[in-house]
Amino acid sequence: MTSDLNFENLDLPSISIVRTTPKVSEEELFSHQRCYMGISLDNPGFQGKSLQALLLWAVGNFERCLVVVGDHLCRFNEQIFNTLNYDEAIEAARRRGDSFMNRTREFFEQIPAKRLVVTRWQPCLMNNEYEEAKVVIDELFASDETFRASVERDAFSFVERQTRRNQKPIVTTEEAIELSCRYILEEITVFAALSEQGWEVELYPGPELGVLVDIAKGRYVRVPKGLTKRINVELAIHPGGAA
């Protein structure tokens, strides 16, 4: 499917599937015509040739790919690691999104618009599907101790992982985990909304969130319908070109 895109000579890394959550056959996976890729601006996999390889793999296996740039979502991380001021965090996140768009625009524009759609984070918060899913997710987090504990585990793991990388929070551990929980809740609410809009397959170069693995296993009854329909595809990037 990539033959009409003329990217044969880019010397890119190869991409392979590590696993899907829930587990599905490749036949079932590729029967979906659309996929989306949430861009984490802190993930080095979304830079340079790795990003190009991921995008070409996506449009090579699906008819259409939606790229969601998680810039506004980064405001939570900016509060954790860089500033205590909410408005400054929003502005810093916007600047990071602008920088990403400027670096990648030329490559994005080489892929036909009918195959690749690019959006930023804030528009994903402004639709009925998001509002409906948010009500359910917020209620579940407030009322279900098991769900809340799963989100908090993911949040703690993130803060701990960043600390090991010498990116220490400038807020207390409790505040860092609370902000990270808000990040996760907003992220999975957007995923639920995207699924309801027909974007059910997520591609990501890294493992699935633990709370989403739990949801895929059916551990929570009152979850947004979109989260029960989605498929996460964990991808591996092979710099040497051999999968």
KOLTOR-662338 format. One record per residue (C-alpha): residue in three letters; x, y, z; residue number from 1. Coordinates in Angstrom, 1 decimal. Layout:
<rs>
aa,u,v,w,i
ALA,X,Y,Z,NUM
...
</rs>
This chain:
<rs>
aa,u,v,w,i
MET,0.0,0.0,0.0,1
THR,3.0,2.3,0.4,2
SER,4.1,1.9,-3.3,3
ASP,2.1,5.0,-4.3,4
LEU,3.9,7.2,-1.7,5
ASN,7.5,7.0,-3.2,6
PHE,9.4,6.7,0.1,7
GLU,11.6,3.7,-0.9,8
ASN,15.0,5.4,-0.4,9
LEU,14.7,6.9,3.0,10
ASP,16.8,4.2,4.8,11
LEU,14.4,4.0,7.7,12
PRO,14.2,1.7,10.7,13
SER,11.9,-1.3,10.4,14
ILE,8.7,-1.6,12.4,15
SER,7.2,-4.8,13.9,16
ILE,4.2,-5.6,16.1,17
VAL,5.1,-6.6,19.7,18
ARG,1.6,-7.4,20.8,19
THR,-2.0,-6.2,20.6,20
THR,-4.3,-5.5,23.5,21
PRO,-6.7,-7.2,23.5,22
LYS,-5.0,-10.0,21.6,23
VAL,-6.3,-10.2,18.0,24
SER,-5.2,-11.8,14.8,25
GLU,-3.4,-9.8,12.1,26
GLU,-6.3,-10.5,9.9,27
GLU,-8.8,-9.0,12.3,28
LEU,-6.4,-6.1,13.1,29
PHE,-5.9,-5.1,9.4,30
SER,-9.6,-5.5,8.6,31
HIS,-9.9,-2.1,10.3,32
GLN,-9.3,0.6,7.7,33
ARG,-8.4,3.4,10.1,34
CYS,-5.8,3.8,12.9,35
TYR,-4.6,6.6,15.1,36
MET,-1.2,7.5,16.6,37
GLY,-1.1,9.6,19.8,38
ILE,2.2,11.5,19.7,39
SER,3.9,11.7,23.1,40
LEU,6.3,14.6,22.8,41
ASP,8.5,13.0,25.5,42
ASN,8.9,9.7,23.6,43
PRO,12.1,9.7,21.4,44
GLY,10.3,7.2,19.1,45
PHE,8.4,10.2,17.7,46
GLN,11.4,11.9,16.3,47
GLY,13.3,11.9,13.1,48
LYS,13.5,8.7,11.1,49
SER,11.7,6.7,13.8,50
LEU,8.6,8.9,13.4,51
GLN,8.8,8.6,9.6,52
ALA,9.1,4.9,9.8,53
LEU,6.1,4.7,12.1,54
LEU,4.0,6.9,9.9,55
LEU,4.8,5.0,6.7,56
TRP,4.1,1.7,8.5,57
ALA,0.7,3.1,9.5,58
VAL,-0.3,4.3,6.1,59
GLY,1.1,1.1,4.6,60
ASN,-1.2,-1.1,6.7,61
PHE,-4.3,1.1,7.0,62
GLU,-6.2,3.2,4.6,63
ARG,-6.1,6.3,6.8,64
CYS,-4.1,7.3,9.9,65
LEU,-5.0,10.1,12.4,66
VAL,-2.0,11.7,14.1,67
VAL,-2.9,13.3,17.4,68
VAL,-0.1,15.6,18.7,69
GLY,-0.3,15.4,22.5,70
ASP,0.9,19.0,23.1,71
HIS,-1.8,20.5,25.3,72
LEU,-1.8,17.2,27.3,73
CYS,1.9,18.0,28.2,74
ARG,0.7,20.9,30.5,75
PHE,0.4,18.4,33.3,76
ASN,4.1,17.3,32.9,77
GLU,5.1,20.9,32.6,78
GLN,3.6,21.5,36.0,79
ILE,5.2,18.5,37.5,80
PHE,8.8,19.1,36.2,81
ASN,9.2,22.7,35.1,82
THR,6.8,25.2,36.5,83
LEU,4.2,25.7,39.2,84
ASN,2.2,28.2,37.2,85
TYR,-0.8,26.7,35.3,86
ASP,-0.9,29.4,32.6,87
GLU,2.9,29.0,32.0,88
ALA,2.5,25.3,31.7,89
ILE,-0.2,25.7,29.1,90
GLU,2.0,28.1,27.1,91
ALA,5.0,25.8,27.4,92
ALA,3.0,22.9,26.1,93
ARG,1.7,25.0,23.2,94
ARG,5.3,26.0,22.3,95
ARG,6.3,22.3,22.3,96
GLY,3.5,21.5,20.0,97
ASP,4.5,24.4,17.7,98
SER,8.1,23.1,17.6,99
PHE,7.0,19.6,16.7,100
MET,4.7,20.8,14.0,101
ASN,7.4,22.9,12.5,102
ARG,9.9,20.1,12.5,103
THR,7.5,17.5,10.9,104
ARG,5.4,19.6,8.6,105
GLU,7.4,19.0,5.5,106
PHE,7.3,15.2,5.9,107
PHE,3.6,15.2,6.8,108
GLU,2.8,17.2,3.7,109
GLN,4.4,14.5,1.5,110
ILE,1.7,12.1,2.5,111
PRO,-1.7,12.7,0.8,112
ALA,-4.3,14.2,3.1,113
LYS,-6.7,11.4,2.3,114
ARG,-4.2,9.0,4.0,115
LEU,-2.9,11.1,6.9,116
VAL,-4.8,13.5,9.1,117
VAL,-2.9,15.6,11.7,118
THR,-4.6,17.3,14.7,119
ARG,-3.5,18.8,18.0,120
TRP,-4.7,17.9,21.4,121
GLN,-7.1,20.6,22.3,122
PRO,-9.7,20.0,19.5,123
CYS,-10.0,16.4,20.9,124
LEU,-11.4,17.9,24.1,125
MET,-14.2,19.7,22.3,126
ASN,-16.7,17.2,21.1,127
ASN,-19.8,15.4,22.5,128
GLU,-18.0,12.0,22.6,129
TYR,-15.3,13.4,24.9,130
GLU,-17.8,15.1,27.2,131
GLU,-19.9,11.9,27.5,132
ALA,-16.8,9.7,28.2,133
LYS,-15.4,12.3,30.7,134
VAL,-18.5,12.0,32.9,135
VAL,-18.2,8.2,33.0,136
ILE,-14.4,8.2,33.6,137
ASP,-14.6,10.9,36.3,138
GLU,-17.4,9.0,38.1,139
LEU,-15.5,5.7,37.9,140
PHE,-12.3,7.3,39.3,141
ALA,-14.3,8.8,42.2,142
SER,-16.3,5.7,43.0,143
ASP,-14.3,2.6,42.1,144
GLU,-11.3,2.0,44.3,145
THR,-9.8,-0.6,42.1,146
PHE,-9.9,1.6,39.0,147
ARG,-8.5,4.5,41.0,148
ALA,-5.7,2.3,42.3,149
SER,-4.8,1.1,38.7,150
VAL,-4.6,4.7,37.5,151
GLU,-2.5,5.7,40.5,152
ARG,-0.1,2.8,39.8,153
ASP,0.4,4.0,36.3,154
ALA,0.9,7.6,37.6,155
PHE,3.4,6.5,40.2,156
SER,5.3,4.4,37.6,157
PHE,5.6,7.4,35.3,158
VAL,6.9,9.7,38.1,159
GLU,9.4,7.0,39.3,160
ARG,10.6,6.4,35.7,161
GLN,11.2,10.0,35.1,162
THR,13.1,10.4,38.4,163
ARG,15.4,7.5,37.4,164
ARG,16.1,9.5,34.3,165
ASN,17.1,12.5,36.4,166
GLN,14.0,14.4,35.7,167
LYS,12.8,15.0,39.2,168
PRO,9.5,16.7,40.1,169
ILE,9.6,20.2,41.4,170
VAL,6.4,19.4,43.3,171
THR,5.8,16.9,46.1,172
THR,5.4,13.3,45.2,173
GLU,1.7,13.4,46.1,174
GLU,1.2,16.4,43.8,175
ALA,3.2,14.8,41.0,176
ILE,1.0,11.6,41.2,177
GLU,-2.2,13.7,41.3,178
LEU,-1.2,15.6,38.2,179
SER,-0.1,12.4,36.5,180
CYS,-3.5,10.9,37.3,181
ARG,-5.2,13.9,35.7,182
TYR,-2.9,13.3,32.6,183
ILE,-3.9,9.7,32.4,184
LEU,-7.6,10.3,32.9,185
GLU,-7.7,12.9,30.2,186
GLU,-5.7,10.7,27.8,187
ILE,-7.9,7.7,28.2,188
THR,-11.0,9.8,27.8,189
VAL,-9.7,11.1,24.5,190
PHE,-9.0,7.5,23.5,191
ALA,-12.6,6.6,24.3,192
ALA,-13.9,9.5,22.2,193
LEU,-11.7,8.7,19.3,194
SER,-12.9,5.1,19.4,195
GLU,-16.5,6.3,19.3,196
GLN,-15.6,8.4,16.3,197
GLY,-14.4,5.3,14.4,198
TRP,-10.7,5.4,15.3,199
GLU,-10.6,2.1,17.2,200
VAL,-7.0,1.0,16.5,201
GLU,-4.2,2.8,18.3,202
LEU,-0.5,2.5,17.3,203
TYR,2.2,3.3,19.9,204
PRO,5.9,2.5,20.1,205
GLY,5.7,1.3,23.7,206
PRO,3.7,-0.7,26.2,207
GLU,0.0,-0.1,26.9,208
LEU,-1.0,1.6,30.1,209
GLY,-1.8,-0.8,32.9,210
VAL,-5.3,0.6,33.4,211
LEU,-6.1,0.1,29.8,212
VAL,-4.9,-3.5,29.9,213
ASP,-7.2,-4.0,32.9,214
ILE,-10.1,-2.4,30.9,215
ALA,-9.3,-4.7,27.9,216
LYS,-9.6,-7.7,30.3,217
GLY,-13.1,-6.6,31.4,218
ARG,-12.2,-5.7,35.0,219
TYR,-14.5,-2.7,35.2,220
VAL,-18.1,-2.7,34.2,221
ARG,-18.9,1.0,34.0,222
VAL,-16.4,2.2,31.4,223
PRO,-17.0,4.3,28.3,224
LYS,-18.1,2.1,25.4,225
GLY,-15.3,3.4,23.2,226
LEU,-12.7,1.9,25.6,227
THR,-14.2,-1.6,25.1,228
LYS,-13.9,-1.4,21.3,229
ARG,-10.4,-0.1,20.9,230
ILE,-7.3,-2.1,20.0,231
ASN,-3.8,-1.1,21.1,232
VAL,-0.9,-2.1,18.9,233
GLU,2.5,-2.0,20.6,234
LEU,5.1,-1.4,18.0,235
ALA,8.9,-2.0,18.1,236
ILE,11.3,0.2,16.2,237
HIS,14.4,-1.6,14.8,238
PRO,17.1,1.0,14.0,239
GLY,19.2,-1.4,12.0,240
GLY,16.3,-2.1,9.7,241
ALA,15.8,-5.7,10.5,242
ALA,12.7,-6.7,12.5,243
</rs>
